[in-house]
Amino acid sequence: DCVAFPAGDLKVQRNPTCNSRQYAGGLSCCHHKRIMLDADQEIRPELLRYHMKFRFWFQEYKPAQTGAKASHADLPRIYYQTEAHAGEYDIPPAFAKPGHPVVGYPDWPVGTPTPGTNCTGTCPDGPDCECVHTITYHWTVSNIRLIYAGGHCHAPSCISIELYHNLTGTPELLCRQLPYYGQGNFPKDKWDEAGYVTLPPCLWSDEDPKLDRSVWLPANTPLFSIKKNNNTHLGHFGEMASWQMRGVNFPADPPTFV
């Protein structure tokens, strides 16, 4: 279910996710009893048993009293998709190659950037050719204040995912998320595993001076999201660009820190 432009881009880009005739995405790759191994990997008959351990840190809740508000506020889930609730979308490679049409775009001409693609350098075959696939989504929200925002995208092609508000007519950045690749800086950071990637979320606080203050988004605030992926040589099926967020529906108190 792809929305029309200018709300979203998938329909005008003729993305394969938008109709069953073109579809070749993530939902078609995994069927019952299909083993997701490479062709040269042995499928062993043994059943594997996994154990999971969880640890929860918590603070005791203190109800509101005369002269004092409650110690904690509920943070309802706030969820939107740059793919405009299509659930996923395909990132085609930047160019079709002779004898190798782009999946989902079988008639796309060789040498022409695929929909949503912008390139720099000598393309498609030059050593300096670099291409980026972009989608956007525009929507409105009412009476919320974000405390946490976590964009969702798939490595390794994910370049960035950005969220803007447009209260004044001039867009202002709310959140920009960039992948961070582990460097293996032990023992300085025991979690910094080389080669692993993380997408750090955006956090706001009206009490912690190390974080940006939260922004009150009143009735009918325009928001828009921009998602970019590298598609210079390869595409990606079943990509996602959702915003998994938490927030409250009341304005912030005046700051208590200097």
C-alpha positions as CSV (number, residue, x, y, z in Angstrom):
1,D,0.0,0.0,0.0
2,C,2.1,2.9,-1.3
3,V,0.9,6.5,-0.8
4,A,0.9,9.0,-3.6
5,F,3.5,11.8,-4.0
6,P,4.1,14.2,-2.3
7,A,3.3,12.4,0.9
8,G,5.7,9.6,0.0
9,D,8.0,8.5,-2.8
10,L,7.5,4.8,-3.3
11,K,4.5,5.0,-5.7
12,V,6.0,7.6,-7.9
13,Q,9.3,5.6,-8.0
14,R,7.3,2.5,-9.0
15,N,8.9,0.6,-6.2
16,P,8.4,-3.2,-6.5
17,T,6.9,-3.3,-3.0
18,C,3.9,-1.4,-4.3
19,N,2.3,-4.2,-6.4
20,S,2.4,-8.0,-6.5
21,R,3.5,-8.1,-10.2
22,Q,6.9,-6.5,-9.4
23,Y,7.3,-7.7,-5.8
24,A,10.5,-9.5,-5.1
25,G,11.2,-8.3,-1.5
26,G,11.8,-9.6,2.0
27,L,8.5,-11.5,2.5
28,S,9.3,-13.8,-0.4
29,C,12.6,-15.1,0.9
30,C,11.6,-17.1,3.9
31,H,9.1,-19.9,3.7
32,H,8.3,-22.8,6.0
33,K,11.2,-25.2,6.6
34,R,13.5,-23.1,4.3
35,I,17.0,-23.1,5.8
36,M,18.8,-19.8,5.3
37,L,22.3,-21.2,4.7
38,D,24.7,-20.8,1.8
39,A,24.8,-23.5,-0.8
40,D,28.1,-24.8,0.5
41,Q,27.0,-25.0,4.1
42,E,25.9,-28.4,5.6
43,I,22.3,-28.6,6.9
44,R,22.8,-30.6,10.1
45,P,20.0,-32.8,11.5
46,E,20.5,-31.9,15.2
47,L,18.2,-29.5,16.9
48,L,19.9,-26.4,18.4
49,R,18.9,-25.3,21.9
50,Y,19.3,-21.6,22.8
51,H,19.2,-20.0,26.2
52,M,18.5,-16.3,26.7
53,K,19.1,-14.2,29.8
54,F,17.5,-10.9,30.6
55,R,18.5,-8.3,33.2
56,F,16.2,-5.3,34.0
57,W,17.2,-2.1,35.7
58,F,14.4,-0.2,37.3
59,Q,13.5,2.7,39.5
60,E,10.7,2.7,42.1
61,Y,7.7,4.6,41.0
62,K,6.6,7.4,43.4
63,P,3.0,8.7,42.8
64,A,2.2,12.4,42.6
65,Q,1.7,14.1,45.9
66,T,0.7,17.6,46.9
67,G,3.5,19.9,45.7
68,A,5.3,17.1,43.9
69,K,4.6,15.4,40.5
70,A,5.0,11.7,39.9
71,S,8.5,10.4,39.7
72,H,7.9,8.9,36.2
73,A,5.7,9.5,33.2
74,D,4.5,6.8,30.7
75,L,6.2,7.0,27.3
76,P,3.7,5.7,24.7
77,R,5.1,4.3,21.5
78,I,5.0,6.7,18.5
79,Y,5.6,4.9,15.2
80,Y,5.9,6.0,11.6
81,Q,7.5,4.7,8.5
82,T,9.4,6.6,5.8
83,E,8.1,4.0,3.5
84,A,4.6,5.3,4.4
85,H,3.3,2.1,6.0
86,A,4.3,-0.1,3.1
87,G,6.1,-2.1,5.7
88,E,9.3,-2.4,3.6
89,Y,10.6,-1.3,0.2
90,D,13.3,-2.3,-2.3
91,I,16.4,-0.4,-3.0
92,P,17.3,-1.2,-6.7
93,P,21.0,-1.1,-7.8
94,A,21.8,2.3,-9.3
95,F,22.1,0.9,-12.9
96,A,20.9,-2.1,-14.9
97,K,23.7,-3.9,-16.6
98,P,23.6,-5.5,-20.1
99,G,22.0,-8.9,-19.8
100,H,21.2,-8.3,-16.1
101,P,18.0,-6.3,-15.7
102,V,17.1,-4.9,-12.3
103,V,14.8,-7.1,-10.4
104,G,11.4,-5.4,-10.2
105,Y,12.3,-3.0,-13.1
106,P,12.8,-5.5,-15.9
107,D,12.5,-2.9,-18.7
108,W,14.7,-0.2,-17.1
109,P,17.2,1.1,-19.7
110,V,20.9,0.4,-19.2
111,G,22.9,3.5,-18.2
112,T,20.0,5.4,-16.7
113,P,19.9,5.8,-12.8
114,T,17.0,3.7,-11.3
115,P,14.1,5.6,-9.6
116,G,15.2,7.4,-6.5
117,T,18.9,7.2,-7.4
118,N,21.3,10.2,-7.6
119,C,24.9,9.7,-8.6
120,T,28.2,11.6,-8.6
121,G,31.4,10.9,-10.5
122,T,31.8,9.0,-13.8
123,C,28.9,6.5,-13.8
124,P,28.1,3.7,-14.1
125,D,31.6,2.2,-14.5
126,G,34.0,4.9,-13.4
127,P,36.1,4.4,-10.3
128,D,34.7,7.6,-8.7
129,C,31.0,6.6,-9.3
130,E,29.0,6.9,-6.1
131,C,25.2,6.6,-5.9
132,V,22.6,7.1,-3.3
133,H,19.0,6.0,-3.2
134,T,16.6,8.3,-1.3
135,I,13.0,8.2,-0.1
136,T,11.0,10.7,1.9
137,Y,7.7,10.8,3.8
138,H,5.6,13.8,4.9
139,W,3.0,13.6,7.7
140,T,1.6,15.6,10.7
141,V,1.6,14.9,14.4
142,S,-0.3,16.7,17.2
143,N,0.6,17.5,20.8
144,I,3.6,15.3,21.4
145,R,7.1,15.7,22.8
146,L,9.7,13.2,21.8
147,I,12.0,11.7,24.4
148,Y,13.5,8.9,22.3
149,A,13.7,8.3,18.5
150,G,15.3,5.2,17.0
151,G,15.4,5.0,13.2
152,H,15.4,1.5,11.7
153,C,17.5,0.6,8.7
154,H,19.5,-2.4,7.4
155,A,23.3,-2.5,7.3
156,P,25.6,-2.2,5.4
157,S,24.0,0.1,2.8
158,C,22.3,2.4,5.3
159,I,23.8,5.9,5.1
160,S,21.4,8.0,7.2
161,I,17.9,8.6,8.4
162,E,16.8,12.1,9.3
163,L,13.6,13.5,11.0
164,Y,12.6,17.2,10.6
165,H,9.8,19.4,11.9
166,N,8.5,22.4,10.0
167,L,6.7,24.5,12.6
168,T,7.9,27.9,11.2
169,G,8.1,27.3,7.5
170,T,11.8,26.6,7.8
171,P,12.6,22.9,8.4
172,E,14.5,22.2,11.6
173,L,16.4,18.9,12.3
174,L,15.0,16.9,15.1
175,C,17.1,13.8,14.7
176,R,19.9,12.5,12.5
177,Q,21.1,9.0,12.8
178,L,24.3,7.7,11.3
179,P,25.7,4.2,11.5
180,Y,28.7,3.8,13.7
181,Y,31.1,0.9,13.0
182,G,33.0,-0.7,15.9
183,Q,36.7,-0.1,16.0
184,G,37.8,-2.7,18.6
185,N,39.1,-0.1,21.1
186,F,39.6,-2.5,24.0
187,P,39.8,-2.0,27.0
188,K,38.6,1.6,26.6
189,D,35.2,0.4,25.6
190,K,34.4,-3.3,26.0
191,W,31.4,-3.0,23.7
192,D,33.3,-1.6,20.8
193,E,33.6,-4.8,18.8
194,A,35.4,-4.4,15.5
195,G,33.3,-4.8,12.4
196,Y,29.9,-4.5,14.3
197,V,27.6,-1.7,13.5
198,T,25.2,0.3,15.7
199,L,22.7,3.1,14.9
200,P,22.7,5.2,18.1
201,P,19.3,6.7,18.9
202,C,18.3,10.3,19.5
203,L,17.6,11.2,23.2
204,W,16.1,14.3,24.7
205,S,16.0,15.5,28.3
206,D,14.7,18.6,30.1
207,E,16.7,17.7,33.2
208,D,20.1,16.5,31.8
209,P,22.2,19.4,30.5
210,K,24.3,17.0,28.4
211,L,21.2,16.3,26.1
212,D,19.2,18.6,23.9
213,R,15.9,19.7,25.4
214,S,12.7,18.1,24.1
215,V,10.6,20.0,21.6
216,W,6.9,20.4,22.0
217,L,5.1,19.6,18.7
218,P,1.6,21.2,18.8
219,A,-1.5,20.3,16.8
220,N,-0.9,19.5,13.1
221,T,2.9,19.9,13.2
222,P,4.4,18.9,9.8
223,L,7.1,16.3,10.0
224,F,9.2,14.7,7.3
225,S,11.7,11.9,7.1
226,I,14.6,11.4,4.7
227,K,16.3,8.0,4.3
228,K,19.4,7.4,2.2
229,N,21.1,4.2,1.2
230,N,24.2,3.4,-0.8
231,N,23.2,1.6,-4.0
232,T,26.2,2.2,-6.2
233,H,26.7,-1.5,-7.1
234,L,24.1,-3.5,-5.2
235,G,20.5,-3.2,-4.2
236,H,18.7,-4.5,-1.1
237,F,15.4,-6.3,-0.8
238,G,13.0,-5.7,2.1
239,E,14.7,-2.5,3.4
240,M,13.0,-0.6,6.2
241,A,13.0,3.1,7.2
242,S,10.8,3.3,10.3
243,W,10.9,5.6,13.2
244,Q,10.4,3.8,16.5
245,M,9.9,6.5,19.0
246,R,8.7,7.2,22.6
247,G,7.3,10.5,23.9
248,V,4.6,12.2,26.1
249,N,1.6,14.3,25.3
250,F,2.2,17.2,27.6
251,P,4.7,20.2,27.4
252,A,7.9,20.2,29.5
253,D,8.2,22.1,32.7
254,P,10.6,25.0,32.8
255,P,14.2,23.7,33.1
256,T,15.5,23.1,36.6
257,F,19.2,23.2,35.6
258,V,21.4,26.2,34.7
